[in-house]
């Protein structure tokens, strides 16, 4: 007998991945996406899994970076998002960047063509409780509509937490002055020439920082004033406020790059641009999330060497993201403790980043598929990237003293600090005592290898 359809609310990365996993498991899905009927403040199209903040899925190195590890774990779990990302990837050194429009179109097409997936273009303002809605995944993301947010707040019995998120500008390549800039990846990673680099000397750097600090910013509404930023997506002005040299150790670090126009002089700061579409006509300002007003952005960013005549396809912006106090309200199956028929996925659960959001959608889809078939699925081991994120969401990494306290739970990207330590870590290799970076590199490699072994055993189990 065919199982009842699972309802998924939200067609972002998490909802799309959950729908795919359910359909691949033989479970019918009704995927509810409110666009284009109802717009959001930041989405520009009506495709599924639209990328907003960046076109990068970050590092694709599974042995030295936790996000690269979760890429590999997702590939081994037949991830729709990773398959489409691999198909439409762009040059980005050691990172996985995609043509955002082609990527979204690919995800949309595959789900529209999936026999067990029904796409419903409508806004769900309240979660129905009637027949047929006993297995639901809410994957509405950080931009959940106000009406549905209120319904979720009522269901959880807990006020949602919130943080600000920002997006970076995108500009046209043909408006860049290549007499001032050059192609090169930091330390020549990847193909060695995947980024456009804009160098600043010390005087230019200090003038740029002054302009950021003095530039006109977006005003907060009264209720927004105490909302914290997510530390992994700070606006550049906020970073500049934390110290004049902060940007030189962040998005404007000059290391690993040599200016062929002036090879004997090291730049004081460098702004990198990353390809944003397959045609190579659009380039993203890496790490330049901003809350500057549009006119201030144009004026300030055109002072950057090579960008004097820059034309912008999209300027940066600021929006309010919301997330659940998940350790209080969700169990380790991502279900709402007070109403187990409801399961949450994606960024609303308290993970940060495209890949992490999609990963929680993948897991929610597999949980829901097992439930639909009358089976059960234990959470992945905490030694895996998936398991480490589930532990973070459900409170396994929050001390007993902090549990239940407001603000103790904050969104987080996957990182090796969430993984259990390696037992019997070797002290030396080939007779050489491990210290500093070498020790840290080996620890990450051992964690990654353990994760993939444990994931394989969990998948077979």
Secondary structure, DSSP 8 states (H G I E B T S, - for coil): -----EEEE--SHHHHHHHHHHHHTT--EEEEE-TTTS--SS--S--TT---S-SEEEE--TTT-HHHHHHHHHHTTT-HHHHHHHHTEE--TTEEEE-HHHHHHHHHHHHHH-TTEEEEE---SS---STT-SSEEE--GGG--HHHHHHHHHHHTS--EEEEEEEEEEEEGGGS-TTTEEE--GGG-TTS--EEEEEE-HHHHHHHHHHHHHS-B----GGGTT-EE-GGG--HHHHHHT-TTGGGGTTT--TT---TTSTTS--SEEEEEEE-STTS-EEEEEEEE--B-HHHHHHHHTTSTT-TT--EEE--EEEEEEE--HHHHB-TTSEETTEEEEEE-GGGGTB-SHHHHHHHHHHHHHHHHHHHTT-------TTSHHHHHHHHHHTTTS-TTTTTSTT----B---GGGS---TT--SEETTEE--HHHHHHHHHHHHHHHHHHHHHHHHH-
